């Protein structure tokens, strides 16, 4: 049946389904209860089945939100027999989510990847429609899994269609679902629908229903039913629509007799869908035998629906209406009855026993805590938090209650829930904590500020907490807090005194001089002052940090912050491999972002793949600062490769993040200014380039950043010479030499050698240019080519035309090889001015690929299978296959075996 007043929405949904062979999609319908979301969903299902789709569905339930992966199990129930076809790691992770395997601990992202693989494998045979009704009532682990899938189906024959109430939306990432707002239908459609559903209403009653329903289709039906004699007085015209609909449903249920009442009471608090369980528990309430026939009035009156032995509420508002009307004692009795029936399901049983409690009980609290541990091992962190909070509420001992709350807060930190952690901290304030819990609370005081912003007062607070930990001889906790304080310094300088205070506090801990944590603290806090000592200690460590990925990550950060970029890239490669293998996407995004910038500062612009992946993963895991950091890297690489005439969209997004996070703005804005400055230089817009980069050197400018100004200096110096600001450039050079002139770091040496050459007077310039070409940049093609371009230009302007051609040709060839097309054109313009003509740029096949395609091509060329590539990049193997299929024509090849040869033409080969 077509839905009155919804033709446009139906056409849009049908279009997505009809286009599934071209692209997958995720669409959400949002609106108030009764507005027609589920009816539209049903129409879409009918249309999809007519088109040969396989339909998988789940419906959220308010009583099931605490059950981890309950809704995901609904979706996958028909596909679980195929789980044995999955790679072992994915299969075990998925089955453990449903307590169906032997795995003791789950990596949720491998489970999510298993869900994706099952769906896309099914889509090889038939297109797939995944229907998620009442998403707002689904358990959070299921939502996380389905969001992971929704972000990765663009290349698959899969459509995800979900419904939700208007706010808050379960999928907060704007890239996950395309939301469509549903409002009430217009007056004509409402009148036609009412007349079809309730013909023969008296005119006055008909008008009142139309007025009260306000175009809400469910209200049109329910208010008409509620107008039966004796019921209308219960519908309060001034209440919100949701409440009035609940009143209408409650009025329908209250006249069905005690047996049906017992069944509906149990169904309202049930967290499952087994009708037998409901009848068994209702029988305990009713005190007399009940069979399926006893429930028939509930089905006949449209309150329950059933499919075989499984049932559900006909509409979610029925459950909330019954709960609202239920006395607390009755609700507790229903929970107790279900707990007795569900003895073979211990986690569900203990939840119902807890819900039946009116006081505190340590035994139940301990059982809930164990259930939380089970949920955590299954990868359901959000569910574990809920179980722990419930356990805390039932704990008679205040110290035990605080301990369980702190456990919930620690898991809340893993989920990025700042507000929840703050709320729990307030709850335990003033409680006499156990010694270990005091340390945990101190850690929570600072953990959300670990690397997030640089507000001086908060940095000082972390240092104060660290000193408290030192006094308590808790060195590990003190070190954690000081690393957090130091990471904040990177985003915004809190001042020399506070930076030095962090360093002093770390040195009072008495750890070894080459401790990775100490080196990271020193490098983050005082990279210029501590840089030489840090680099000396870094030299004692092997590139893989002795097989310690956590240590390697800290060493990579220390190397990066001091400008020792070669070591930074080497150190960070170890944790990146480990984090990828473990599926730890949040930390992987951070490590990829930092490494991509290390490669950029070395002039290795093949970092686009790493930066692009970091951006996508950080968006997905909600890490806005790292996502912005990666966006700037992608834009900068784009500027080097092809330039851009207008402000880059990715830079605008990064600036928006900086504006929203002012205490982390300086590092982001410094990167933005560098990216814009390099793009302007490549386009020979020197005045604009100088204006962009000069901001990084102004202490009062939001883009000022102490260490990043060192790495920006060489580019600014070039712009200064071309705009007649040589003296201004020399003044800045003198200032940088005072603070970084003795640094052994690659980044500092390259910047200073180049800057000294381009700013030098004619008498001293030539040996300085040769020092720049053959010094620290000699093994770095991009930096050597920049020095060659500057030297050749200097020679030409001194009328040494023949001599200028050799460095200019070398620069042009190198820029072309590393994919710096705009810079190669600059070198050619200089050569043209010497009278040399005829250069034709060569095409690098790799330039035709997107960053993700390039990453897939590299892995395929190394011999990895599509499944192995998919698991490494958190994609389905079918998506990998689709990318390869599309990139072969771009590369001019016809088989996978040709990939390695064609990629040898890439910048890496130079």
N, C-alpha and C positions, 0 to 999 in steps of 0.2 A: 504494500500500500504506500502511495506517495504521501509525504508529509506536507500538510497545508502550511504555506508561508515559509517553506525552507528550500525552495527551488534552487536558489543561488548556492547555498551551502552544499546541497546534494550534487549539483553539477561540479563544484570544486572538488569534492571528495571523489566523485566518479572519475574526474580527470586524473587525479593522482594514481588511482588504481589502473586506469587504462594506459598510463604512461610507464608502468612499472618495468617494462622491458628496456626502457631507456635509462631510467634512474630510480633508485629507491628513495623513500622520503619518510619523514616522521611528522605527523600532524596532530595537533591537540585542539580539542574543543573545550572551551572554558565558559562557564556561566553559572548562574545561581541554580539551586536544586529545582528540578521540574521544568527547566527551560527547554528540554528536548535533546539533551546531549546523548543520552542512551538510545533514544529513538533514532536519531541520526546514525548512531553507531550500528544499530540493527539494520538500517537501510543499506549502509555501506557493506555489511556482512552479506546481505542478500545479493547485492550487486557483485561483490567479489566472488561469491560461490558460483554465480552465473558465468563468470569469466574464467572459472577453473582454478581459483585460488585455493590453497590450503589455509584454513582459518584456525589460528590459535588464540585463545582468549583467557583473560583473568579479570576478576572483579575484586576491588578492594573492599574491605569490611572494617568498620571501626573497632570491632572486637578482636581483630586479628593483627593489629598493627605491631604488637609485641612479638609476633612469631617470625623469626628470621627466615627469609626466602619462601614464605608461604605463597605469595602471589607468583613468584617465579616458578614454583613447582606447579601451579595451575597451568601456566603457559606451556611448560615443557613436558607435562605428564605424557602426552602422546609420543614424544620424541626420546624419552629416557631409554627405551630398549636399544636405541642406536648409539648410546654413549660409549659402548665398547669400541666403536670405530675411531674414537678420538685419540690423539696422542696421550700417553699414559699420564703425564703431568696435568693436562687439562681435565681428563676424565676423572682422576682421583680428586682434584679440587672441586669439580662440580658435584660429584656424588657425596662428598663430605658436607657440602652445603645442606644437603637433604638428609644427613645422618645415615647415608646408605653405603658408606665405604669404610675402609680401615684407616684412612688418613687421620692423623691426630691434629693437624693444624693446616689451615687453608690459606693460600694466597688468593685473595678475592679476584685479582685481575686475571689470573689464569682460569678461574671459574667463569668469569665474564667472557673471556675469549672462547671458552668451550661453548657457552650459550650462542655466541655469534657463529661459531663453526657449525653447530647443529642447524641453525636457521638457514645459513647460506647453502649448506649441503642439501637441505630440503628444497631450497629455491632452485636448485639445478633441475628438478623434475617439474615442479609447479611453482608459480609465484605464491608468496606467503603474505598473509595479512595477520598482524599481531594486534589484537584488540585489548586495550587496557582501560576498563571502565572504572570510574571512581579512583583515579590514580592517587588522589589526596588521602585515601584511606589505606593505601598499600604500605607494607612494611618497608623501612628505608633500605635494607640490603637489596630487596627486589628492585626498588626504584634505581639504586645505583647500578645494578647489573643491566637493567633495561635502558638506562641512559647511555651506558657504554656502547650497547648495541646500536641505539638510535643515531649515534654520532658516526657510525661506520657502515651505513647501508646505502650510501649514495650510489655505489657501483653494483649493488645487489638487487635482485628481484624481490625485495622485501619492503612492505609498507607497515609502519607502526602508526596506529591510530589510537589516541587516548582521550579520555575526558577528565575534567577536574573542575572543582569549584574555583572561583576567580582568584582567591588569594589565601595563603601564599602558594605560588605555583611550585609543584614538586621539582620540576626541572628548572633550575635557576639559570643555567647556562643558555645564553641566547642562541648558541649554535646547535642546540640539541633538538628542539622541536619548533615547528612553525605553528604558532598559536592562532586560533580563530575565535573571536569573541562572539558568543551567542546571546542574543537578547530576546525579549518577548516578541511574539509574532504580532503583526498589525491587526487592527480592529476587525477588518473584514474576514481575515483568516481565523481570528479567534472566534468570531460569531459562527462561522461555518463549522469549525471544529466542535464547538459546544453543541450545536444543533445535531451534528452527527452522533455525538456521544450521549447526549441527554435530550432526545427529542421530546417535545410537548411540555417543556417547562412553562409555567405561568409567566407572562411578560415581565412582571415586577421581579420575580425571582431570577429570570434570565438576565435582566439588566444588572441586578446586584452581583451575580456571579461574574459577569463580564467586567464589571468595575473592580471587584475584589481581585480577580485573577491577573489583571494587568498584562494580558498576553502570555502568561505562563501556562503552557499546555497541560501540565500535570494539575495545576490549580483549577483549571477549567473542569477537569473531570472530578477531582476530589471534592471541590466545593459544591458541585452539583449533587454528589452523593451525600454530602454532609447536610444538605438541606432537607433531608427526610425529617419528619416531625420529631421534635425534641432534641435535635442535634445542633441546629444552627447557632443557638445561643452560646455554644462552646467555642465558636470561631470568633476570636477577638479581632475586629477590623483594624485596630491600631498596632497590632504586633507585626514583626517582620514576616516576610513571606515564608521563610523556613519554619518558623514557629507555628504559623497558621496551618501549614501543611501537616506538621506533626500532630496538631490538634485534630485535624480531619482523620488522619490514620488512626489515632488513638480512639476516636469515636467509633470507627468501624470495628475495632478489635474488642471493645469492652462488652459487647452483647453476645459473645460467642460461647459463653459457658465456662465452668471451671476447668474442665479437661483441656480444652483448646487454650485457655488462659495459661495453664501450666506449661504447655508445649511452647507457646509464644514467649513466655518468660524465660525459659531455658535458651531458646533460639536467640533471644536478644543479647545474652551474655556469652554465647558459644563462640569459640575461636576456631571452629572447624566447619565441615560441611557434610558430616555423616548424620543422616536422619535417624539411624539406629541409636547413636549416642544421645541425641536429643530426646528421643522417646524414652530411653532408659532413665535418663536423669529426671525427665518430667514425671515419670511414674513414681520416683522417690518423693517428689514434691506433692503429687496429687494423692498418693496413698492408695492407689488402685491401679490395676493393670491397664496399659495403654498400648494400642497397636496403631498401624498406619491409618486405619479408618478413623481413629479419634482425631487425627490431624486434618481430615478432609475439609472441614469447614474453613480452616485457615487457607487452604488452597482455593476453595470455591470463592472466598471473599477477596482474593487477590493479594493476600498478605505474604504467603509463601509460594515458591515455585520449586519443582523437583525434576531431576533427571536421574532415573534409576534410584539408587540409594543415596544420592547426593541432593542437597537442598540449598536454597538461599532465600534471603528476604527478597520479596518482589521489588522493593525499592529501599535504598539505604535509610531514608527518612522513617521507614517503618520501625527499624531497629532503634533509632534514636528517640522516636516517639514513645516506644514501649519503655525504654530506659528512663526517659524523663518522667513518665507516669508511675514508675515502679517505686514502692517504699524501700528504703535502704535494707531493712530486714529481709524483705523478699528477694532482693538482689543477692544478698549474702547467702541465702538458702539455695538459690539457683547455682551459684558458684560452688558451694559445698557439694551439691548433688553431682555436678559435672566432675569435680575432683575425684569423687568416689568411682564414677564410671570410667574415668581416664587413667586408672592406675597403671595401665601398660604404656602410657605415654608420660613418663615422669616429669619432663619439663613443663608440659601443658598442665598436668595435674597440680604441680606446686604453684603455678601462677594462679590457678583457680582457688587453691587453698589460701593463698595469700590474699586474694580478693575477698574471700569469705571472712577474713579476720577483722575484728573491730578494735583489737588492741595490738600490742607488740609481742613478738614471739621469736626467740633466738633460733629455735630449730628451723622454723620456716625461713627466716632470714638467711641462715646458712645454706639451705637448699636453693634459695634464689641465687645466692652468690655462686654456687656450683653451676647452676644453669647458665649464669652469665659467662662463666668460664667456657662452658660448652659452646655458647653462641660465638664467643671470641675466637675459639679454635676453628669454628666453621666460617670465619671471615665476616661474621655479622657484627661488626663493632657497634653500630648504632643500636641494635637490639640488646647487646650486652650492657650498654649504658642504661637503658630503660630497666633492665633486670636489677642492676646494681642499685639504682636509685630506689626501686621498690624494696630491695633488701634493706637498704639504709632506713627507710621509713618504718620498717618492722623491727629494727634492732633496739632491744631494751637498754643496752649499754651505750652511753654517749660516745665512748672511745671507739667501739666497734662500728657505730653508726658513722663516725667521722672517717674511719678507715675505708669503709665501703664507698662513701661519697668521694673521697680522694681517688679511689680506683676509677670511679665513673668519670671524674674530671680528667684523669690521665688519658682515658679513652676519648673523651671529648676533645682533648688537644689533638689526638691523632686525626680526628675528623675535622679539625679546624673550627670548632664551635667556641669562639671566644666568649660569647654571652653566657653560654652554659657553664663554662669553667669559672667565670666571674661569679655567677650565681652560687655555685657550689662552694667557692672560697668564702663567700659571705655566710653560708650556712655553718661552716666549721669555725668561723671566727669566734674566739672566746672559749672554745672547747679545749680542755686539757688534753693535748695530743700525746700519743706514744712517741718516743724519740724518732723512730723511723718515719712516722707520719709527719712530724715537724719538718723533717728534711724534704719530704714529698711536697709539703705545702710551700716551702721556700722555693723549690724548683718550679712549682706552678706559678709562683709570683712572677717569674721571669721568662717562662718558656714561650709565652705567646709574643714576647718582644724579641725573640732570638732572630735577629736579622730582618725584622719587619720595618722598623722606623728608627730615627735617630734623635728623638726628643731628649735633650740633655737631662732633664729631671728623671726620666725613666732609666737612662743609662746610669746615672748616679745611684738610683735605687737598686739596680742590679749589682753594682759594685758593693753597696752596703750589705746586701744579702749575702754576697760572696764572702765578705769579711766575717759575717756571722757564722757562715759555714766553716770558715777557717778556724774560728775560735772553738767550734765544736769538733775540730779535727776531721771534718768531712771533706777531704781533699777532692774527691770525685765530684761532689756537688758544687764545690767552689769553682772548680775548673769549668763545669758546664755553664755556670752562671757568667763567668768571665768571658767564655767564648761567645755567649749570647750578647753580652755587653759590647764586645769588640766587633761583632758582626753588625751591630747597629751603627757603629762609627762609620762603616763603609758608606751607608746610605746618606748620612748627614753628619758633618763634623760638629761634635759637641764642644769643641774648644781644646786647646793644647793641655791645659791643666787636667781636665777629666780624662783625656786620652792617656796621659802619662800615669794617672792614678790607676788605670786599668792594668797597665804594664807592671807597675810596682806591685800591685796586689798579686798578679800572677807569679812574679819572681819570689814572693814570700812563701809560695807553696812548696818550694824546695824540690820541684820535679827536675828531671834530667834536662840539660840544655837543648837536646835535640828532640824532646817530647813534641810530637806533632801538634798537640793542643796548645802548648806554649808558643810554638812557632807561629801558629795561626793567630793567636791573640796578639803577639807582637806585630805581625805583618798587617793585620786589620787595623790596629790602633795607631801605630806609628810606622807606616811603611817606609817613609823617607829616613827617619831617624834610626830605625831598627833594621832597615833593609840589608845592609852589608853583613851584619851578624846572622840574620836569618838565612841569607843565601849561603853563607859559610856552613851552617848546620845542615841545610838541605843537601849539600854535596855529599854528606855522609850516608844518605839514604839511597838504596837502589830504586830504579824507576817504578817498580811495582810495590814499593814500600814493604818488601819482604813478605808479600802475600797477604797484607793486612788492608783490606779495602777501606775500612773506616779511617785508618791512619793515612792512607794514600789520598783520601778526599781532603783531609785537613792540610796535608802537605801541598796538595794542588792549590788550595785556597791561599796558603802562605806564599807559594811561588808566584801566583798570579798577582797578588796585591803588591808584591815588591817589584814586579816587572820582569821576573825571571820566567818568561813565557814558554820557553822550550821545556823547562822542567814542569811547568804548570800543565801543559798539554799531556806530557808523559804521565805525570802522577794521576791526573784525572781520568785517564783511559782505563785504569784498573777498576776504580769504583763504578764507572759507567758500565763496564762489562758485567760486574757483579750485580749491580742494581737492575740491569736489564734481565739477567737470568733469574733474579728473585721477583721480578714484577713489581718493584717498588717505584711506582711511577712518579710520585711527588719528588723524591730525592733525585731520581733520574733527570727530571726536568731541570732542576737546579744545576746539577753537574754538567749537563749538556750546554746550558746557557753560559756557564763560566768558561768551559772549554772552547766554545765557539768564539768567545771574545779573546781568549788567549791566541787562537789561530788567526783571528782578524788582526791583532796587534803584531803578529809575526808576518802579516801580509799573505796569509794562506786563505784565499777567499773561497776555497772549496768548503768552508765551514757552513755554507748555506743549508746543507742537509741537517747538520746538527742543530743549527739555530731554528730552522723550521720545525723540527721535531720537538725541540724544547718549548717552542711557542704553543704548539698544539697540546702537548702534555700538561703544560702549566695552566692553560685555559681549562682543560678538563679537570684538573685537580684543584682549581680555585686559587692558584698562586699568582695573584695579579702582578706583583713586583717582578717575579721571574718571567712571567709572560711578557711584560713590557720590556724587560732587558733583552729577551730574545727577539721581540719585534724590531727593536732598534738595530740589532745585529743583521737581521734579514734585510732591512731597508738600506743599511750602509753597504752591504754586499751588492744589493741591487744598484745603488748609486755608482759604485765602482765599475760594475759590469756594463750598464747601459745608460746610466744617468737618468735624471728626471727633471722636468722643467717646473713642475708644481710641487707643492708640499706633499710628501708621501703619506698615504693613508695610515700606514703602520706607525709612522712617527707621530701623527696626530693622536692615535690611540694611546701610544706610550705617554705622550704629554698629558692626556686626559687622566691617566693613572697617576702621574706625578702630581697633578692638581688635586686629585682626591686624596693623595697621601703626602701632604706637604712635608712631613718629617722624614720622608724618604726621597725627596724631590731631587736633591743635588746630583746624586750619581746618575739617575735616569736622565735628567736634563743635560748633564755634561755629555752623555752619550748621544742624545738627540742633536746637540749642537755640533759635535764632531761629524756625525753622519751627514748633516746638512752641509757643513763646511766642505767635506770631501766631495760631495756631489756638485757643489758650486765650483770647486777647483777643477773638477773634471770637465765642466762645461765652460771653463775660462771666464767665469763670473767672479772675479777676484774680490771686488768690493763687497759683494754679498757674502763671499766665503769668509772674509775677514770679520765682518760684522757678526756672523753666526758664531765663530770660534772664539772671538775675543771675550765673550761672556764667561767662558770657563775660567778665565784668569782674574775676574773681578770678585774680590772677597764678599762684596755686598750683593752680588747677583745670585739668584736661586740656583743657577747652573754651575756655580763655583765648586770645584772638587780638587783637593790638594794634589793627589797623585795623578788623577786623569789629566790635569793640566800639563804634566810632564810628557805624557804620551801624545798630547794634542799639539805640542810646541812646534814640531817640524812642519806640520801642515799650516799652522798659523804663520810661521816665518815665511813660507812661500807666498802666502797671500799678502803679507806685510811688504815684501819686496815689490810685488806687482802693483801695489797701490800707493807706493811712495812713502811707506811707513817704516823704513829700515831702522831708523833710530828708536822708534817705539818697540820694534821687534828686538833690538839689541838690549833694551832695558829689561824686557821680559826674560830674555836669555840669561842675563846676569843674575836675575832673581832665581831662576831655576838652577843655575850652576851653583849658587850658594847652598841650596838645599839638596841637590841631587848630583852635584858634579863628581863626587867620589864614588857613586854607586856602581857596583859591578853588574847591575841588572841589564839584560839585553835591551829592554824597552828604553831605559834611560840613556844608554850609550848610543843607540841608533838615533834617538831624538836629538841628542846634543851634537853628535858628529854632523848630522845633516844640517841642523840649524846654524852651527858655526860656519859652515861652508856657504850657505845661501845668503847669510847676513854679512859676510866678510867684505872688506874693501878689496879693490882690484889687486893690490900688491900681495895680499896673503891668501886670496881665495883658492888659487889652483892647488896648492898642496893640501888644503883642507878638503876640497872636493875629492881628491884622490884618497885621502884618509877615509872619507865617508863611503866611497865606493868599495874600498878594500878592507874596511874595518869590520865592525859588527854586522853590517848588512851584506857582507860578501856572500854569505851562504843563504841569503833570503832574497829571492828574485824580485819581489815587489819593491823592497826597500832599496836594493841596488839599482833597479830600473829608475826609481824616482831620483836617486843621486845622479845617474847617468843623464836623465832628461834635464835636470837642473844644470849639470856641468856643460852638456852640449849647448843648451840655450845660452849659458854664460859665454862660451867660446864664440858662438855665432854673433852675439852682440858686441864682442870685442874684435869683430871682423876676421876671426880665425876660422873661416868658413869650412875649409877642407878638414881641419882637425875636428870640427864639431860633428861631422857626419857619423864617425864611428860610434861615439857614445849615444847619439840619437838613434842610430839604427838598432843598436843593442837594446835600448830602452823600448823602442817600438816593438821589437820582436818579443821581448819578455812580457810587456803589457798584453800583447795579443795572446801569448801562451797562457797567461794566468786568467784570461777572460776579462781583462780590464779594457773593454772596447773604447770607452771615451778617452782613456788615457793614451791608448795607442794612437788614436786620432790626433791628440795633442802633440805627440812626438812626431807624427807625420807632418803636421802643420809646420813644425819647426824645420823639418827636413825640406819641405817644399820651399821655405824661405831661403834655403841654401842653394836652391836651384835643382834639387833632386825630385823627380816626379815618378809616377807610375806604380805606386804601391796599391795593391788590391788586398783588402782584408780577407783572410781565410775564415771559413766557417768551421766552428768547433761543434760537432754534433751534440756534445753534452749540453751546450747552451740552450738547446731546444727542449730540454727536460725541465720539469718542475723540480724543486728540491727533494720532494718525496720520491718522485720517479728516479732521480739520480741516485738516491740512497738505495732503492730497490735494485736498480741496475748494478750497482757496485756489489751488493750482496749476492745477486744472481751470478755475476761474473766470477765470484769467489767459489761458486759451486754449491751454494746453499739451495735447498729445495724451497718451493713456494710455502710449504707449511713452516719450515724453519725460519724463513724470512718473516712470515706473518707473526709467528710467536715472538720474534725479536722486536718487531715494530708494533705489536698489539693490533694487528690487522688480521682479517680472515685470509686464508690461502686463496680464496676466489678473488678477493680484492687485489692481491698481489698478482695473480694471473691476469686480471683485467688491465692493470697498470703495464705489465710487460707487453701485452697484446697491443696496447695503444702506443707504446714507445718504440716498438720495432720500426714502424714506418718513419718515425721522426729521426731515427738513427740510420735509416737506410739499410737495415739488415732484415733478415728473414728468420733467424733462429737464435736461440739462447747461446749457442756455441760461439757466435760472432761477437758477443758482448765485450769480452775482455779486450779483443783487438781494437774495437772502436773506442772504448774508454781510455785506451792508451794515448789517444789524442787529447785527453783532458789535461787541465793544469797540473794534475799530479805527475804526469809524465815528464813535465819540464823540471 
